[in-house]
Structure formats: structure tokens, C-alpha cells
Amino acid sequence: MNYDAALGTAIQRLHDEGRYRTFIDIERTRGQFPHAMWNRPDGSATPVTVWCGNDYLGMGQHPVVLAAMHEALDATGAGSGGTRNISGTTVYHNRLEAELADLHGKEAALLFNSAYVANDATLSTLPKLFPGLIIYSDALNHASMIEGVRRNGGLKRVFRHNDAAHLRELMAADDPEAPKLIAFESIYSMDGDFGPIAAFCDLAEEFNALTYLDEVHAVGMYGPRGGGVAERDGLMGRIDIINGTLAKAFGVVGGYIAASARMCDAVRSYAPGFIFSSSLPPAVAAGAAASVAHLKTDQALRDKHQTQAKILKLRLKGLGLPIIDHGTHIVPLMVGDPKHTKLMSDMLLTQFGIYVQPINFPTVPRGTERLRFTPSPVHGPKEMDHLVAALDDLWAQCALNRAEMAG
């Protein structure tokens, strides 16, 4: 076999379908978010405004976070020195886990290098802890959850997205004595819709099942202390395992689960993804802990974030653009074709200095390709005006019929 030719064929297929992923070299500048420099392939640099970042609240440049990271870096150096079991547990890791447990009202929390790893490692480990476990997974769960469920070798059932009635049918058809777990999200990042947490908790109680909630796109931003949608709705006590990230609203990097002390102890003792990974650098853990602690008290920042999202959605609706609005901070602009989506992304970048990455299959189903905007408190009126004017002009340039797309 000509391996190099096979690789070329696979890559060309993505080009032909219009969904080859191009990485844009972005150089962020502290104090200037969301403004950055685009380092072009030809070596030149162009100012751009980032409209697709996951640093939802701008905490990646917050003085409290940076001060904590500098202090830890100067005190301990760069890396952690090992896995959590072998010299890689420090006061900074323990402090962060305590902050996270407190955030979610749980006995304990467990750090991972990313929320992807936290989902994958935890969900693939649970059948070892509960032999015969059946996992009921929402059809639109994140790839990390799907992969964890797939790899665990146990039984799985996929229910229609946010469909509690379908979930109930599946659970009722299974052995009532079998251990069960319902895995779902609080906010689904591509459409920006909420999961029916209370309804799923009701089913968990009816069928004696555990609940596993991914709050990745909600922690820091929802609830009176940033504990997520479950905190906002008074449901944290009904969730057995909460997954979250430190890389979005908290502005750093890493992931975690929060649960009972015994659950966290069992996962840390059995999950290869935790056992065999070097721990987060102490400076990262210190910055994340500072961010979590700060956002527990900064409701004004959360309110400003929601206001910015509402303003952008209102203005885009006023132009007749086909956005999806489920009441969250995520603003998807539906295009429906991978080549058109890439073209619009390229034109926004090169003609208007606006960076928003195209979202194509397999991240979203074919035919639902989109541009996903993530307004934040650091996007001011000037940036908002520029984006709206650019989209108004560009939509006409691309000859996309607004009424047809909206329908």
C-alpha cells in the first residue's frame, strides 16, 4: 500500500467537501481582548477581532488570574513533575479541587487535563465500578461523552435529543435491577439549547439511576455563584456527577468532575486517563482556582455577558439572518453548506478583520453548517456595530436568500 498516497486522498476528500480545517494563527494580547493579531502565512500580521473564542468572560486576561499564575510559577517552576500519584500533587491542585467541590456543592472534585479527558475517562470507567451498567446517552452529547460510552464495553442506549419521553421508554424496557446512568448536557454548544435537567432527574429517581451532567458551556456563567445551569435551577443536589471545564469561562485550561468523595476516589483509582496522565502545571491550577473563586462573587460580569448575547441576537434577527436562539449565550448563524460557510468565514477575516471559525461536519450534522458567535463582556458597541455591518454586507455578497435560509 502507498501510505502517503492514501493520506493525500483522505485529505483531498475533505478539501473537495469544503470541510478541510484551516488553523488561523491568532496572537492574543493581554488587555486587548477580543482584539488580536492574525499572523498570515506570508509572514505579515493583521489586526482582527475574535468572535468565536471560548474565553467567554475574558478571564484569560483577568489580573486576579494572572497574579495567581505568576506567584505559583515563581514559587514552584513550570511543570508539576509527574502524575498525581507520583509527585504531581501540590497544594495548588488540592486548593483547586476544593474550590470546585465547593462551587458545585459536592464532597469532592477530581482534576483532569481537559474536560474531554474527564468525560472520556470517567464514562469509560464507570462500568468497572458498576458491573452491568446501562448508560443512557443523549443523541447530541459531546464527542468526549460518546467516546467514553463507546469505549467502556458496557451497554448503552441513545435517546432522542432532550426527549424525556423517549428516554423513559428505553429505561422502562430494561431490567429494573440493572444499574443505570443518564448522561446529558446542560447547554449544547452548537445549537445553544438547554437540557431538561429536572425531567431527567425525575426519571433517574423513578428508575434508580445515576445522573451525569456536562456543564462545560455553563460553569462560571450561570447560577448565582457560576455553578452552572443546575445551580441556577436549584438542581445540583440531584446530580451525581458534574463535569466541567477550566478552559472556557474560567479562562485557563483543564477539566474536572465533581461528585461524592467515594465516587471521586473510585474514579481516580480506576481511570487510566487520570492515573497515567501528568498533572496540570501548578501555575495553571493556581490561576484556575483564582478564577473559580473570583467568579463565585462576580455576578455583574455574568449579567454583562448575557446582555451582550441578547443584544447580538436581537440585532441579527433585525437583519433577518437565520440565527438559532434558545436563550443561551451561544449565537449560531445557520448557513447550511460547508463551502458557503468556509467562504463566509474567509471573507469576514480578509475583508473585515473578523475571525469566526466555520463549524462543519462532523461537529454538526451535514446540512447544518454554521458560523457560531460567542459574544462576551469584552466585545463593546464598536465591535458589535462592525460585526453586524459586516454580516449585513456579506450575506448579500454571498447571494444567500435570507427568507429561504430562515425557513
Secondary structure, 3 states (H helix, E strand, C coil): CCHHHHHHHHHHHHHHHCCCCCCCCEEECCCCCCEEEEECCCCCEEEEEECCCCCCCCHHHCHHHHHHHHHHHHHHCCCCCCECCCCCCCHHHHHHHHHHHHHHCCCEEEEECCHHHHHHHHHHHHHHHCCCCEEEEECCCCHHHHHHHHHCCCEEEEECCCCHHHHHHHHHHCCCCCCEEEEEECEECCCCEECCHHHHHHHHHHCCEEEEEECCCCCCCCCCCCCCHHHHCCCHHHCCEEEEECCCCCCCCCEEEEECHHHHHHHHHHCHHHHCCECCCHHHHHHHHHHHHHHCCCHHHHHHHHHHHHHHHHHHHHCCCCECCCCCCCEEEECCCHHHHHHHHHHHHHHHCEECCEECCCCCCCCCCEEEECCCCCCCHHHHHHHHHHHHHHHHHCCCCHHHHHC
